[in-house]
């Protein structure tokens, strides 16, 4: 179960808190955030931190919940995941009552759920769409048809396969290791160029 009950400190000023402890964070540009808010408003009513000085937006996520979502890797050029790791990343967190600028503030929707943490899979899917909307369909690399991780053309194989026995055959572009794991036979084992 994803714990979404974290609330910001009630102190008057902005606090620098480390990502990867109480929450992980996702940082995006204002352009991507604006596209994401068009989708999120009215659907996922969690809060986001707006930093007008840097034109960045931060969403906070339950710690450790992003590992299973392959699209974070694909969005790495446009979306930065701040989590526990070899480096500590700090995020400025405004007090819960600061809802307007100037300076760091929370962006709260009209029908806010009261949550400060976003649901990772839903936010990840929304940000994937927002990157496409803000930067065009060629902005993100192609995903592997089986594992959905980034697929480099020189490290892929094209297969004609079925995902299940009842599916019609279709062309899939996948990592060679994914093809071996799924025991798919390639129509061509030649890497794409």
C-alpha positions in Angstrom: 0.0 0.0 0.0 1.3 3.4 -0.9 1.6 5.8 2.0 0.3 9.1 0.9 -0.3 10.7 4.3 2.9 12.9 4.7 2.3 16.6 5.4 4.8 19.4 5.3 6.2 21.0 8.4 4.1 23.8 9.9 7.0 26.1 10.5 6.7 29.6 9.0 9.7 29.4 6.6 10.8 27.2 3.8 12.7 24.0 5.0 15.3 22.2 3.0 14.5 18.5 3.4 16.4 15.5 1.9 14.7 13.5 -0.9 14.7 9.7 -0.3 13.8 9.8 3.4 10.1 10.8 4.0 9.5 11.1 0.2 11.1 11.0 -3.2 10.7 13.9 -5.5 10.3 14.5 -9.3 11.5 17.8 -10.8 10.2 19.2 -14.1 10.4 22.4 -16.1 7.5 24.8 -16.0 6.5 23.9 -19.6 6.1 20.2 -18.7 4.4 21.1 -15.4 1.9 23.3 -17.2 1.1 20.5 -19.6 0.8 18.0 -16.7 -1.5 20.3 -14.7 -4.0 20.3 -17.7 -4.3 16.6 -17.2 -4.0 16.5 -13.4 -6.5 19.2 -12.5 -9.7 17.5 -11.7 -8.2 14.0 -11.7 -5.2 13.6 -9.4 -5.7 16.2 -6.8 -2.3 16.2 -5.0 -0.1 19.2 -4.4 3.0 20.3 -6.2 5.8 22.7 -5.2 6.3 25.6 -7.5 9.7 27.3 -7.6 9.2 30.5 -9.7 12.9 31.5 -9.3 14.1 28.4 -11.2 10.9 27.7 -13.2 10.8 24.2 -11.8 8.0 22.2 -10.3 8.4 19.4 -7.8 6.0 16.6 -7.0 6.6 14.5 -3.9 6.1 10.7 -4.0 6.2 7.9 -1.4 9.8 6.9 -0.9 11.0 3.9 -3.0 7.7 3.6 -5.0 9.2 4.8 -8.3 11.5 1.8 -8.9 8.9 -0.2 -10.7 7.8 2.4 -13.2 10.1 2.1 -16.3 9.1 5.5 -17.8 11.1 7.5 -15.3 14.2 6.3 -17.1 12.8 7.3 -20.5 11.9 10.8 -19.3 15.4 11.4 -17.8 16.1 14.2 -20.3 13.1 16.2 -19.1 12.1 14.8 -15.7 14.6 14.4 -12.8 13.9 11.8 -10.1 15.3 12.7 -6.7 15.6 9.7 -4.4 17.9 8.0 -2.0 21.2 7.2 -3.6 24.9 8.1 -3.6 24.1 11.8 -3.5 21.6 13.5 -1.2 19.2 15.9 -3.0 17.5 18.6 -1.0 14.2 20.1 -1.9 12.9 23.4 -0.5 9.5 22.7 1.1 7.2 25.6 1.8 4.9 25.6 4.8 1.5 24.0 4.1 -0.4 27.4 4.2 1.8 29.1 1.5 -0.3 28.7 -1.6 0.9 31.7 -3.7 4.2 33.4 -4.5 6.4 35.1 -4.5 8.9 32.4 -3.8 8.3 28.7 -3.2 4.7 27.7 -2.7 2.2 24.9 -3.1 0.0 24.5 -6.1 -3.3 23.2 -4.9 -6.3 22.4 -7.1 -9.8 23.6 -6.3 -11.0 20.1 -5.4 -7.8 19.2 -3.5 -7.7 15.8 -1.8 -5.6 17.0 1.0 -2.6 14.9 -0.2 0.9 16.3 -0.6 2.2 13.1 -2.1 1.4 12.0 -5.6 0.6 8.5 -6.8 3.9 7.5 -8.7 2.4 5.4 -11.5 -0.3 7.9 -12.3 2.0 10.9 -12.1 4.5 9.0 -14.3 1.9 8.4 -17.0 0.8 12.0 -16.8 4.3 13.3 -17.1 5.0 11.0 -20.0 2.1 12.6 -21.8 3.1 16.1 -20.7 6.6 15.6 -22.2 5.0 14.6 -25.5 2.7 17.6 -25.4 5.4 20.1 -24.4 8.2 18.8 -26.7 6.6 16.7 -29.4 6.3 13.0 -30.2 10.0 12.5 -30.8 11.0 13.8 -27.4 11.1 10.4 -25.7 13.0 7.3 -26.8 11.1 4.3 -27.9 10.3 1.8 -25.1 10.9 -1.9 -25.3 7.6 -3.6 -26.1 8.1 -6.1 -23.2 9.9 -4.3 -20.3 9.0 -0.7 -21.3 12.6 0.5 -20.5 14.4 2.8 -22.9 15.4 1.0 -26.1 18.5 2.0 -28.0 18.1 1.2 -31.7 21.6 -0.4 -32.0 20.8 -2.7 -29.0 17.4 -4.0 -30.2 15.9 -6.8 -32.2 12.7 -6.9 -34.2 10.4 -9.9 -33.6 7.2 -11.2 -35.0 5.6 -12.7 -32.0 2.5 -13.0 -29.9 2.2 -11.6 -26.4 -0.3 -14.4 -25.4 -1.3 -17.5 -27.3 -4.6 -16.0 -28.4 -3.1 -12.7 -29.7 -2.5 -12.3 -33.4 1.2 -12.1 -34.4 2.6 -8.6 -34.4 6.0 -6.9 -34.9 7.7 -6.1 -31.6 11.0 -4.2 -31.1 12.6 -5.4 -27.9 15.9 -5.8 -26.0 17.7 -9.1 -26.9 17.6 -10.1 -23.2 13.8 -9.5 -23.1 13.3 -11.7 -26.1 15.4 -14.4 -24.6 13.5 -14.1 -21.3 10.2 -14.3 -23.0 11.5 -17.1 -25.3 10.4 -15.2 -28.4 11.8 -16.1 -31.8 13.0 -13.2 -33.8 12.1 -12.9 -37.5 15.4 -11.2 -37.7 18.1 -11.3 -35.0 19.9 -8.5 -36.8 20.1 -5.3 -34.7 18.2 -2.4 -36.1 20.3 0.4 -37.5 
